[in-house]
């Protein structure tokens, strides 16, 4: 009991002494009480730590806001770059199309009396064996079935693409030379050997019914004969790339012909409304 009283009295004396130190008394030479100096000494590190913590938080907040701003700016820049890339692609596509159309324009002059119509290819089947394409011109442009369809070759001349087989108001279906159902009366230009050019799929044709003794060589050009009353005479069909050995069907030998026009990549065509060459 006496021990508790002693501890209580000591604690009370300590509190009173602390009160006196803080609120006056025991002044030093610079007029600050020892209590104030003691309180400052105890509280200063805490205040400094708090201040530094606050400063650090402020820096973190500023950094976060800066990064958010940078991200927003980067997003705007990415959108701008995507827009400019799209515009550049459109401009490039227009430039390429203009170059192709200029090439077709030279061909059109040769067929002015045939009232040529330029059309874009707007559809083609996925299967390479189905040799048809859809073009964006039809009855409104004067296009009818069985009209010849031409395209630009890599030499800059016109080559046969195929023929129109069905027509609607604003589009038409074109049967390509390579379709197995296609057949065009043809001549080997150099020797005048005659045959029937049939489609064989995969950008390939077969010149059939050519006499086994006929003078035909690799790289000979094959042109339309004009005997089928469909294609005007002398249009380029393709080039001989292979002559099969031996005889086929008794008196004939098949000859492989590569079309003059790259039918797998064609994008624009010319439809002849009349089969007269200037």
Wavefront OBJ file of the C-alpha trace (Angstrom):
o trace
v 0.000 0.000 0.000
v 2.777 2.368 0.899
v 4.583 1.469 -2.343
v 1.534 2.442 -4.406
v 1.303 5.761 -2.526
v 4.960 6.462 -3.258
v 4.529 5.702 -6.998
v 1.430 7.891 -7.155
v 3.173 10.809 -5.442
v 6.175 10.521 -7.771
v 3.948 10.477 -10.853
v 2.035 13.543 -9.605
v 5.288 15.392 -8.959
v 6.507 14.548 -12.469
v 3.308 15.875 -14.033
v 3.541 19.116 -12.015
v 7.178 19.528 -12.981
v 6.383 18.977 -16.652
v 3.582 21.539 -16.425
v 5.950 24.092 -14.956
v 8.607 23.411 -17.531
v 6.195 23.905 -20.431
v 4.324 26.919 -19.149
v 7.191 28.961 -17.862
v 9.891 28.797 -15.334
v 13.454 27.729 -15.661
v 14.308 30.152 -18.435
v 17.652 29.889 -20.217
v 19.756 32.619 -21.678
v 17.619 32.919 -24.860
v 14.364 33.293 -22.996
v 12.968 29.801 -23.799
v 11.879 27.587 -20.997
v 13.423 24.212 -20.616
v 9.974 22.725 -21.049
v 9.501 24.385 -24.391
v 12.939 23.249 -25.461
v 12.186 19.731 -24.308
v 8.831 19.689 -26.130
v 10.479 21.043 -29.279
v 13.220 18.457 -29.050
v 10.690 15.650 -28.754
v 8.224 16.958 -31.365
v 10.694 18.185 -34.023
v 11.706 14.756 -35.333
v 8.054 13.749 -35.494
v 7.133 16.942 -37.339
v 10.054 16.516 -39.683
v 9.091 12.937 -40.405
v 5.491 13.977 -40.997
v 6.631 16.820 -43.238
v 8.888 14.535 -45.220
v 6.119 11.972 -45.453
v 3.762 14.636 -46.711
v 6.345 15.824 -49.210
v 6.892 12.266 -50.403
v 3.169 11.726 -50.821
v 2.949 14.980 -52.752
v 5.726 13.848 -55.049
v 4.000 10.512 -55.585
v 0.711 12.266 -56.319
v 2.399 14.668 -58.752
v 4.144 11.750 -60.434
v 0.881 9.857 -60.753
v -0.908 12.854 -62.229
v 2.017 13.395 -64.617
v 1.895 9.774 -65.795
v -1.868 9.954 -66.257
v -1.387 13.058 -68.380
v 1.360 11.372 -70.399
v -0.812 8.303 -70.996
v -3.693 10.448 -72.212
v -1.331 12.318 -74.525
v 0.101 9.030 -75.794
v -3.404 7.739 -76.465
v -4.165 10.859 -78.487
v -0.906 10.410 -80.396
v -1.713 6.740 -81.086
v -5.123 7.709 -82.413
v -3.541 10.381 -84.591
v -0.952 7.954 -85.953
v -3.668 5.370 -86.716
v -5.702 8.036 -88.515
v -2.699 9.185 -90.553
v -1.786 5.594 -91.434
v -5.346 4.995 -92.649
v -5.254 8.182 -94.723
v -1.866 7.198 -96.139
v -3.184 3.754 -97.065
v -6.184 5.336 -98.808
v -3.929 7.740 -100.693
v -1.612 4.891 -101.719
v -4.555 2.796 -102.879
v -5.896 5.714 -104.920
v -2.463 6.215 -106.444
v -2.217 2.551 -107.441
v -5.723 2.586 -108.877
v -4.939 5.727 -110.877
v -1.856 4.044 -112.325
v -3.917 1.009 -113.380
v -6.610 3.193 -114.924
v -3.992 5.129 -116.882
v -2.827 1.828 -118.309
v -6.403 0.946 -119.266
v -6.894 4.378 -120.834
v -4.236 3.570 -123.433
v -6.046 0.355 -124.269
v -9.418 2.103 -124.530
v -8.219 4.226 -127.451
v -7.733 1.081 -129.517
v -11.301 -0.019 -128.874
v -13.142 3.294 -129.157
v -15.522 1.970 -131.831
v -16.431 -0.923 -129.532
v -17.879 1.449 -126.901
v -15.730 0.003 -124.087
v -16.952 0.152 -120.502
v -14.508 0.154 -117.599
v -15.658 -1.836 -114.575
v -14.207 -2.788 -111.212
v -14.073 -6.338 -109.931
v -16.168 -6.361 -106.763
v -16.439 -10.066 -106.048
v -14.793 -13.389 -106.682
v -15.288 -16.897 -105.244
v -12.928 -18.346 -102.679
v -12.357 -21.491 -104.737
v -9.643 -21.064 -107.385
v -11.420 -23.615 -109.571
v -14.571 -21.516 -109.875
v -13.475 -19.093 -112.580
v -15.982 -16.260 -112.276
v -15.853 -12.680 -111.016
v -18.493 -10.021 -110.371
v -18.079 -6.527 -111.845
v -19.793 -3.276 -110.835
v -21.371 -2.460 -114.218
v -24.481 -4.032 -115.747
v -27.551 -3.334 -117.833
v -27.545 0.377 -116.997
v -24.120 0.631 -118.646
v -25.251 -1.271 -121.752
v -23.599 -4.556 -120.827
v -25.184 -7.769 -122.107
v -24.342 -11.499 -121.949
v -21.614 -12.822 -124.273
v -19.772 -9.503 -124.425
v -15.954 -9.889 -124.381
v -14.094 -8.798 -121.265
v -10.490 -7.616 -121.460
v -7.781 -6.656 -119.005
v -4.337 -5.107 -118.965
v -1.386 -7.460 -119.373
v 2.034 -6.932 -117.814
v 3.211 -5.825 -121.257
v 0.684 -2.999 -121.282
v -1.461 -4.545 -124.022
v -5.017 -5.813 -123.805
v -5.596 -9.462 -123.046
v -8.744 -11.546 -122.845
v -10.200 -12.027 -119.359
v -13.359 -13.878 -120.356
v -16.941 -13.140 -121.283
v -20.095 -11.850 -119.617
v -22.483 -14.694 -118.775
v -25.216 -12.962 -116.753
v -26.261 -9.380 -116.105
v -28.279 -7.414 -113.575
v -29.032 -3.707 -113.394
v -25.779 -2.612 -111.777
v -23.513 -5.616 -111.944
v -22.560 -8.558 -114.130
v -20.940 -11.968 -113.820
v -17.880 -12.717 -115.932
v -16.710 -16.216 -116.850
v -12.921 -16.323 -116.827
v -10.741 -18.083 -119.413
v -9.530 -20.493 -116.750
v -12.962 -21.844 -115.822
v -13.423 -25.446 -117.052
v -16.626 -24.423 -118.851
v -14.838 -21.716 -120.877
v -13.892 -22.358 -124.513
v -12.498 -19.868 -127.052
v -11.557 -20.506 -130.691
v -7.853 -19.667 -130.924
v -4.790 -19.461 -133.162
v -1.087 -19.831 -132.519
v -0.026 -16.418 -133.781
v 3.274 -17.434 -135.353
v 2.257 -20.613 -137.212
v -1.524 -19.984 -137.437
v -2.209 -23.437 -136.003
v -5.799 -23.535 -134.796
v -7.274 -25.027 -131.663
v -9.827 -24.585 -128.886
v -8.611 -22.877 -125.718
v -10.268 -24.481 -122.701
v -10.058 -23.469 -119.061
v -8.139 -25.804 -116.767
v -8.347 -23.895 -113.468
v -5.505 -22.468 -111.333
v -4.527 -19.791 -113.854
v -4.041 -22.384 -116.600
v -5.630 -23.176 -119.967
v -5.252 -26.050 -122.440
v -5.131 -25.456 -126.196
v -6.944 -28.529 -127.410
v -7.586 -30.070 -130.816
v -4.224 -28.954 -132.218
v -2.860 -31.370 -134.807
v 0.069 -33.406 -133.506
v 2.158 -32.301 -136.489
v 1.339 -28.605 -136.051
v 4.207 -26.158 -135.644
v 3.856 -25.035 -132.044
v 6.697 -23.999 -129.753
v 7.055 -22.834 -126.185
v 6.601 -19.049 -125.760
v 4.392 -18.850 -128.875
v 1.578 -16.355 -128.409
v -2.016 -17.553 -128.662
v -4.693 -15.147 -129.964
v -8.404 -15.229 -130.701
v -9.289 -16.515 -134.168
v -12.513 -14.530 -134.576
v -14.283 -17.668 -135.845
v -16.611 -17.984 -132.863
v -18.446 -14.686 -133.561
v -17.875 -13.733 -129.946
v -14.346 -12.375 -129.625
v -12.830 -10.081 -132.249
v -9.881 -11.556 -134.092
v -6.353 -11.030 -132.820
v -6.937 -10.469 -129.092
v -4.164 -11.857 -126.928
v -5.141 -14.963 -124.976
v -1.862 -16.165 -123.553
v 1.494 -17.835 -124.101
v 2.452 -21.472 -124.675
v 4.320 -22.748 -121.624
v 4.285 -26.513 -122.199
v 3.745 -28.942 -125.057
v 2.720 -32.385 -123.857
v 4.609 -35.225 -125.540
v 2.908 -37.881 -127.625
v -0.592 -37.835 -129.005
v -3.896 -37.254 -127.259
v -7.247 -38.323 -128.693
v -5.499 -39.926 -131.632
v -4.668 -37.005 -133.921
v -4.090 -34.180 -131.448
v -1.751 -33.158 -128.650
v -2.687 -30.866 -125.755
v -0.737 -27.655 -125.198
v -0.636 -25.756 -121.917
v -1.201 -22.000 -122.167
v -0.738 -19.382 -119.467
v -3.296 -16.533 -119.732
v -1.842 -13.149 -120.697
v -3.814 -11.429 -117.917
v -3.175 -12.388 -114.319
v -6.743 -13.426 -113.582
v -6.078 -14.061 -109.908
v -5.134 -10.439 -109.240
v -7.246 -8.503 -111.723
v -9.077 -5.481 -110.248
v -10.379 -3.552 -113.276
v -11.634 -4.816 -116.636
v -12.873 -3.486 -119.975
v -16.140 -4.775 -121.441
v -16.513 -4.416 -125.218
v -20.079 -3.593 -126.179
v -19.403 -4.274 -129.845
v -16.744 -6.514 -131.294
v -15.086 -4.106 -133.690
v -11.421 -3.200 -133.423
v -10.361 0.238 -134.579
l 1 2 3 4 5 6 7 8 9 10 11 12 13 14 15 16 17 18 19 20 21 22 23 24 25 26 27 28 29 30 31 32 33 34 35 36 37 38 39 40 41 42 43 44 45 46 47 48 49 50 51 52 53 54 55 56 57 58 59 60 61 62 63 64 65 66 67 68 69 70 71 72 73 74 75 76 77 78 79 80 81 82 83 84 85 86 87 88 89 90 91 92 93 94 95 96 97 98 99 100 101 102 103 104 105 106 107 108 109 110 111 112 113 114 115 116 117 118 119 120 121 122 123 124 125 126 127 128 129 130 131 132 133 134 135 136 137 138 139 140 141 142 143 144 145 146 147 148 149 150 151 152 153 154 155 156 157 158 159 160 161 162 163 164 165 166 167 168 169 170 171 172 173 174 175 176 177 178 179 180 181 182 183 184 185 186 187 188 189 190 191 192 193 194 195 196 197 198 199 200 201 202 203 204 205 206 207 208 209 210 211 212 213 214 215 216 217 218 219 220 221 222 223 224 225 226 227 228 229 230 231 232 233 234 235 236 237 238 239 240 241 242 243 244 245 246 247 248 249 250 251 252 253 254 255 256 257 258 259 260 261 262 263 264 265 266 267 268 269 270 271 272 273 274 275 276 277 278
